[in-house]
């Protein structure tokens, strides 16, 4: 399986070569602000595996440290507004980013 940023939820099985905004602009030519309501990371293979999401530049938006076979879920209520995001570290598993 490969990354799919053109659906909701966004499904990521590896790091992103470009930010979400850049991928959407390349595919559709337009982009609006993001409202993120939930992030689910499943399939961490080892204790200590990691996930890092940045704003597409250098600001870290989320860091998670995994436990083997223990899914993690982060729910934002209300949904958070992000200008952009990029998965820069994913040592194992799959990330689902649910947009509002």
C-alpha positions as a Python dict, from the first residue, in 0.01 Angstrom:
ca = {
    (1, 'X'): (0, 0, 0),
    (2, 'X'): (122, 352, -69),
    (3, 'X'): (36, 700, 53),
    (4, 'X'): (-302, 835, -56),
    (5, 'X'): (-353, 1204, 18),
    (6, 'X'): (-653, 1246, -212),
    (7, 'X'): (-904, 1074, 17),
    (8, 'X'): (-1051, 1119, 363),
    (9, 'X'): (-904, 981, 574),
    (10, 'X'): (-561, 1052, 431),
    (11, 'X'): (-376, 718, 451),
    (12, 'X'): (1, 719, 492),
    (13, 'X'): (221, 408, 498),
    (14, 'X'): (550, 596, 466),
    (15, 'X'): (697, 941, 496),
    (16, 'X'): (582, 1211, 257),
    (17, 'X'): (820, 1339, -12),
    (18, 'X'): (627, 1668, -17),
    (19, 'X'): (378, 1839, 209),
    (20, 'X'): (4, 1775, 192),
    (21, 'X'): (-57, 2123, 50),
    (22, 'X'): (199, 2073, -229),
    (23, 'X'): (45, 1733, -319),
    (24, 'X'): (-309, 1876, -331),
    (25, 'X'): (-201, 2180, -535),
    (26, 'X'): (-25, 1951, -784),
    (27, 'X'): (-334, 1729, -816),
    (28, 'X'): (-616, 1984, -817),
    (29, 'X'): (-470, 2333, -844),
    (30, 'X'): (-647, 2466, -533),
    (31, 'X'): (-610, 2431, -159),
    (32, 'X'): (-803, 2544, 148),
    (33, 'X'): (-707, 2533, 513),
    (34, 'X'): (-721, 2193, 680),
    (35, 'X'): (-941, 2094, 970),
    (36, 'X'): (-797, 1783, 1134),
    (37, 'X'): (-1026, 1593, 1368),
    (38, 'X'): (-845, 1267, 1435),
    (39, 'X'): (-517, 1085, 1376),
    (40, 'X'): (-489, 706, 1412),
    (41, 'X'): (-155, 522, 1403),
    (42, 'X'): (-178, 145, 1384),
    (43, 'X'): (70, -133, 1321),
    (44, 'X'): (372, -7, 1514),
    (45, 'X'): (611, -302, 1495),
    (46, 'X'): (831, -228, 1797),
    (47, 'X'): (825, -42, 2125),
    (48, 'X'): (988, 296, 2062),
    (49, 'X'): (885, 330, 1696),
    (50, 'X'): (803, 691, 1616),
    (51, 'X'): (576, 917, 1416),
    (52, 'X'): (649, 1286, 1357),
    (53, 'X'): (425, 1530, 1168),
    (54, 'X'): (549, 1881, 1090),
    (55, 'X'): (380, 2184, 938),
    (56, 'X'): (556, 2119, 607),
    (57, 'X'): (848, 2335, 717),
    (58, 'X'): (1023, 2298, 1051),
    (59, 'X'): (755, 2322, 1321),
    (60, 'X'): (657, 1990, 1481),
    (61, 'X'): (280, 1951, 1509),
    (62, 'X'): (269, 1599, 1659),
    (63, 'X'): (513, 1337, 1788),
    (64, 'X'): (408, 990, 1901),
    (65, 'X'): (618, 704, 2039),
    (66, 'X'): (472, 364, 1960),
    (67, 'X'): (424, 39, 2144),
    (68, 'X'): (426, -282, 1946),
    (69, 'X'): (79, -369, 1811),
    (70, 'X'): (-92, -100, 2021),
    (71, 'X'): (-286, 149, 1803),
    (72, 'X'): (-275, 513, 1909),
    (73, 'X'): (-548, 766, 1848),
    (74, 'X'): (-539, 1142, 1889),
    (75, 'X'): (-877, 1314, 1868),
    (76, 'X'): (-905, 1691, 1837),
    (77, 'X'): (-1226, 1845, 1964),
    (78, 'X'): (-1291, 2088, 1822),
    (79, 'X'): (-1098, 2003, 1507),
    (80, 'X'): (-762, 2181, 1474),
    (81, 'X'): (-683, 2412, 1184),
    (82, 'X'): (-352, 2337, 1011),
    (83, 'X'): (-208, 2536, 721),
    (84, 'X'): (-23, 2227, 599),
    (85, 'X'): (134, 1904, 722),
    (86, 'X'): (400, 1653, 630),
    (87, 'X'): (473, 1312, 781),
    (88, 'X'): (852, 1324, 816),
    (89, 'X'): (908, 1019, 1039),
    (90, 'X'): (720, 688, 1039),
    (91, 'X'): (928, 390, 1147),
    (92, 'X'): (646, 139, 1098),
    (93, 'X'): (270, 106, 1059),
    (94, 'X'): (-4, 310, 893),
    (95, 'X'): (-131, 659, 975),
    (96, 'X'): (-485, 773, 903),
    (97, 'X'): (-555, 1146, 920),
    (98, 'X'): (-927, 1226, 935),
    (99, 'X'): (-1025, 1567, 801),
    (100, 'X'): (-1340, 1754, 904),
}
